[in-house]
């Protein structure tokens, strides 16, 4: 019975990603150690009052009513995927991506301080 919430969360994620814009940034932690970062990210996000959903290979953090960040293991990469609703115009979307990227990196950097990882000065943008 524990699989049902994961299946529902996966379906909701699929619907959400299909109905919005996203940008992907590679994180500086290998996939072997990626899951070890989840507890610290979850702790930081919850301490900031953010909603968190944990899946087997991803941690989803709701940054506001229109934006999520997915700390996600995808194939051989550990990525930070920013997702926003499509209700915004092009210029508003870029402004929104900039602001949520700062918030997502704030969560990431605080979590890496807890874990003892050295956070990078900035993540590389990978457009898919």
DRENLUM-789455 format. One line per field, with one value per residue: residue number from 1; residue in one letter; x, y negated, z negated of N, C-alpha, C, CB in turn. Coordinates in steps of 0.05 Angstrom, whole numbers, always signed. Each point is the difference from the previous one (the first is absolute). Glycine has a CB too. Example, Ala and Ser with C-alpha at 12.3 -4.5 7.8 and 13.67 -1.06 7.14 Angstrom:
2
n <- (1 2)
res <- (A S)
n.u <- (+264 +31)
n.v <- (+114 -44)
n.w <- (-156 +39)
ca.u <- (-18 +16)
ca.v <- (-24 -24)
ca.w <- (+0 -1)
c.u <- (+18 -15)
c.v <- (-24 -22)
c.w <- (+0 -14)
cb.u <- (-38 +24)
cb.v <- (+23 +13)
cb.w <- (-25 +43)
This chain:
128
n <- (1 2 3 4 5 6 7 8 9 10 11 12 13 14 15 16 17 18 19 20 21 22 23 24 25 26 27 28 29 30 31 32 33 34 35 36 37 38 39 40 41 42 43 44 45 46 47 48 49 50 51 52 53 54 55 56 57 58 59 60 61 62 63 64 65 66 67 68 69 70 71 72 73 74 75 76 77 78 79 80 81 82 83 84 85 86 87 88 89 90 91 92 93 94 95 96 97 98 99 100 101 102 103 104 105 106 107 108 109 110 111 112 113 114 115 116 117 118 119 120 121 122 123 124 125 126 127 128)
res <- (X X X X X X X X X X X X X X X X X X X X X X X X X X X X X X X X X X X X X X X X X X X X X X X X X X X X X X X X X X X X X X X X X X X X X X X X X X X X X X X X X X X X X X X X X X X X X X X X X X X X X X X X X X X X X X X X X X X X X X X X X X X X X X X X)
n.u <- (+16 +60 -22 -47 +42 +32 -51 -13 +58 -2 -53 +22 +52 -34 -33 +51 +27 -54 -1 +66 +38 +37 +50 +26 +38 +36 -14 +64 -34 +29 -59 +37 -29 -63 -16 +41 -40 -55 +16 +18 -53 -37 +27 -7 -60 -18 +32 -36 -60 +18 -53 +50 -31 +48 -6 +34 +27 -23 +12 -59 +27 -67 +50 -62 -51 +47 +46 +3 +60 -11 +52 -5 +45 -6 +29 +43 -37 -3 -47 -5 -57 -5 -61 -17 -58 +13 -20 +55 -12 +47 +7 -27 +42 +51 -24 -10 +60 +22 -35 +12 +65 -2 -32 +39 +51 -29 -5 +60 +27 -31 +16 +62 +0 -22 +45 +53 -19 +48 -66 +31 +14 -52 -25 +34 -57 -7 -37 -30)
n.v <- (+24 -24 +1 -43 -46 +19 -3 -58 -21 +22 -31 -55 +3 +7 -52 -35 +12 -12 -63 -28 -22 +48 -38 +61 -32 +56 +1 -9 +63 +45 +12 +16 -49 -1 +27 -39 -51 +30 -19 -57 -10 +13 -43 -48 +9 -1 -54 -31 +21 +50 +35 +45 +33 +41 +21 +47 -53 -53 -29 -21 -55 -16 -49 -11 +27 +15 +45 +64 -13 +60 +0 +39 +47 -24 +65 -2 -53 -4 -37 -44 +22 -70 +30 -64 +23 -2 -52 -26 -33 +33 -37 +39 +46 -34 -16 +61 +18 -44 +20 +62 -9 -27 +49 +45 -27 -3 +62 +9 -30 +28 +58 -15 -19 +58 +30 -33 -23 -43 -25 +4 -59 +30 +58 -2 -31 +67 -40 +60)
n.w <- (+0 +16 +64 -16 -9 +52 +37 -18 +11 +60 +14 -21 +37 +52 -11 -10 +54 +34 -23 +16 +35 -19 -3 -2 -45 +18 -66 +1 -12 +43 +10 -52 -30 +28 -53 -33 +18 -25 -57 +22 +35 -49 -38 +38 +11 -60 -14 +47 -31 +48 +0 -12 +49 -29 +65 -19 +19 -42 -54 +32 -30 +13 +16 -9 +8 +47 -29 -3 -17 +30 -48 +63 -14 +67 +7 -34 -33 -63 +40 -42 +39 -10 +4 +17 +4 +61 -44 +32 +54 +18 -49 -43 +16 -16 -57 -16 +12 -40 -48 +6 +6 -58 -23 +21 -27 -58 +1 +17 -46 -47 +21 +1 -63 -15 +32 -26 +63 +3 +13 +56 -14 +23 +4 +54 +15 +11 +46 -10)
ca.u <- (-16 +17 +6 -21 +7 +22 -12 -16 +19 +12 -20 -3 +24 -2 -19 +11 +22 -13 -16 +17 +27 +21 +28 +15 +27 +14 +10 +27 +2 -5 -25 +5 -5 -23 -21 +10 -6 -29 -8 +8 -17 -27 +1 +2 -25 -21 +6 -7 -29 -7 -12 +19 -9 +24 -3 +23 +23 -3 -12 -14 -4 -17 +11 -24 -24 +3 +27 +12 +27 +3 +28 -7 +20 -10 +21 +25 +4 -16 -8 -19 -19 -19 -25 -20 -25 +1 -18 +16 +11 +29 +18 -7 +10 +28 +3 -8 +21 +22 -6 -2 +27 +13 -12 +8 +29 +1 -7 +22 +24 -4 +1 +27 +15 -7 +12 +29 +8 +7 -17 +14 -7 -25 -5 +0 -26 -3 -26 -10)
ca.v <- (-24 -24 -8 -16 -29 -5 +1 -25 -23 +1 -9 -29 -12 +2 -20 -27 -5 -3 -24 -22 -3 +9 -2 +20 -7 +23 -4 +10 +24 +23 +15 +19 -14 -18 +6 -8 -29 -4 -8 -28 -17 +1 -14 -29 -9 +0 -21 -25 +0 +9 +26 +18 +27 +16 +24 +17 -13 -29 -15 -23 -21 -21 -26 -18 +12 +5 +10 +23 +9 +29 +10 +25 +17 +6 +15 -1 -28 -11 -26 -18 -8 -20 +2 -21 +2 -14 -23 -25 -7 +7 -16 +7 +27 -2 -13 +20 +20 -12 -1 +26 +13 -9 +14 +28 +2 -6 +26 +18 -8 +5 +29 +10 -7 +20 +26 -2 -3 -28 -8 -14 -28 -1 +25 -3 +3 +20 -4 +25)
ca.w <- (+0 -1 +27 +10 -1 +19 +26 +3 +2 +27 +20 -3 +11 +29 +8 -5 +19 +26 +0 -9 +11 -19 +7 -14 -7 -11 -27 -2 -16 +17 -5 -22 -26 +2 -20 -27 -4 -4 -27 -6 +16 -12 -25 +6 +13 -20 -19 +14 +4 +27 +3 +11 +7 +5 +16 -1 +13 +2 -22 +12 -20 +11 -8 -4 +12 +28 +6 -14 +7 -3 -3 +12 +12 +27 +13 -14 -9 -22 +10 -13 +21 -8 +15 -6 +16 +26 +0 +2 +26 +3 -17 -27 -5 -5 -26 -19 -1 -15 -28 -13 +0 -24 -23 +2 -7 -29 -13 +6 -14 -29 -4 +4 -24 -20 +8 +2 +28 +7 +23 +21 +2 +15 +15 +29 +13 +21 +11 +13)
c.u <- (+17 +6 -20 +7 +22 -11 -15 +19 +14 -18 -3 +24 -1 -19 +11 +21 -12 -14 +17 +26 +21 +28 +15 +29 +13 +12 +28 +4 -6 -25 +4 -6 -25 -22 +8 -6 -30 -8 +6 -17 -28 -1 +0 -26 -23 +5 -6 -30 -10 -11 +20 -14 +25 -8 +26 +25 -3 -12 -12 -7 -17 +10 -21 -23 +3 +27 +9 +30 +1 +30 -2 +23 -12 +22 +25 +6 -18 -6 -18 -18 -20 -25 -19 -24 +4 -18 +14 +9 +30 +18 -6 +11 +30 +6 -6 +22 +24 -5 -1 +27 +15 -10 +8 +29 +4 -5 +24 +25 -2 +2 +28 +18 -6 +14 +30 +10 +8 -18 +16 -7 -26 -3 +0 -27 +1 -28 -8 -26)
c.v <- (-25 -10 -19 -30 -6 +0 -26 -24 +0 -9 -30 -14 +0 -21 -28 -7 -4 -27 -24 -1 +9 -6 +19 -9 +25 -7 +13 +24 +23 +15 +20 -13 -17 +4 -9 -30 -4 -8 -29 -20 -1 -16 -31 -10 -2 -22 -28 -1 +9 +28 +19 +27 +16 +25 +16 -14 -30 -11 -24 -20 -22 -27 -21 +13 +6 +13 +23 +2 +30 +6 +29 +15 +9 +13 -1 -28 -6 -28 -15 -10 -20 +2 -22 +5 -17 -25 -26 -5 +5 -16 +5 +27 -1 -13 +20 +21 -11 +0 +27 +15 -9 +14 +29 +4 -7 +26 +19 -7 +4 +30 +11 -8 +20 +26 -1 +0 -29 -8 -15 -30 -4 +25 -7 +4 +20 -3 +25 -5)
c.w <- (+0 +28 +11 -1 +20 +29 +6 +3 +28 +22 -2 +11 +30 +11 -3 +20 +28 +4 -9 +14 -20 +11 -18 -5 -12 -28 -2 -18 +19 -8 -23 -27 +0 -22 -28 -5 -6 -28 -7 +15 -12 -26 +4 +11 -21 -21 +12 +5 +27 -1 +14 +7 +8 +16 -2 +11 +1 -26 +12 -22 +14 -11 -4 +15 +30 +7 -18 +7 -5 -1 +9 +13 +27 +15 -16 -10 -24 +7 -18 +23 -11 +18 -9 +18 +25 +0 +4 +28 +0 -19 -30 -8 -7 -28 -22 -3 -16 -30 -13 +1 -25 -25 -1 -8 -30 -15 +3 -16 -30 -6 +3 -24 -22 +7 +0 +28 +5 +24 +21 +0 +16 +16 +30 +12 +22 +11 +15 +13)
cb.u <- (-35 +19 +22 -33 -13 +33 -3 -37 +8 +27 -23 -28 +26 +10 -37 -9 +33 -4 -42 -22 -15 -31 -5 -29 -12 +11 -47 +14 -13 +49 -13 +36 +49 +9 -15 +35 +38 -6 +6 +47 +27 -7 +25 +49 +15 -7 +35 +45 -1 +36 -47 +37 -46 +21 -33 -29 +6 -6 +33 -20 +44 -41 +41 +29 -26 -30 +11 -45 +22 -43 +14 -44 +19 -32 -21 +17 +12 +21 +5 +32 +5 +38 +6 +35 -28 +10 -29 +15 -35 -10 +2 -42 -35 +8 -12 -49 -15 +11 -25 -48 +0 +6 -39 -34 +12 -15 -50 -19 +8 -28 -46 -6 -2 -45 -41 +2 -30 +48 -39 +2 +48 +1 -27 +48 -11 +34 +7 +23)
cb.v <- (+25 +16 +43 +35 -2 +21 +50 +20 +2 +38 +44 +7 +15 +49 +30 +6 +26 +49 +26 +3 -39 +36 -49 +36 -49 +17 -2 -46 -24 +4 -6 +23 +0 -2 +39 +36 -11 +33 +48 +16 +10 +46 +39 +5 +21 +49 +29 -1 -36 -29 -20 -22 -17 -17 -24 +40 +41 +3 +17 +30 +10 +32 +13 -42 -25 -38 -46 +25 -46 +10 -33 -20 +16 -39 -9 +37 -14 +31 +18 -14 +46 -31 +50 -33 +8 +43 +26 +7 -35 +11 -35 -27 +19 -4 -45 -8 +19 -28 -42 +2 +1 -45 -32 +8 -13 -48 -6 +5 -34 -42 +4 -4 -48 -22 +9 +22 +39 +6 -2 +42 -12 -50 +20 +14 -48 +32 -50 +28)
cb.w <- (-24 -43 +7 -14 -48 -31 -2 -28 -50 -17 -3 -41 -40 -2 -13 -48 -28 +1 -8 -44 +28 -16 +13 +20 -9 +47 -19 +9 -44 +8 +48 +28 -6 +49 +28 +3 +31 +36 -14 -9 +42 +21 -20 +9 +44 +7 -21 +21 -33 +19 +2 -26 +16 -43 +32 +4 +26 +50 -35 +36 -25 +3 +25 -5 -34 +9 +16 +0 -11 +25 -39 +9 -45 -1 +45 +28 +47 -36 +45 -39 +22 -16 +4 -13 -41 +22 -30 -47 +6 +48 +36 +4 +31 +50 +20 +11 +44 +40 +8 +13 +51 +22 +2 +36 +47 +7 +8 +46 +35 -3 +17 +50 +13 -7 +27 -43 +15 -17 -31 +27 -3 +2 -38 +2 -11 -21 +4 -33)
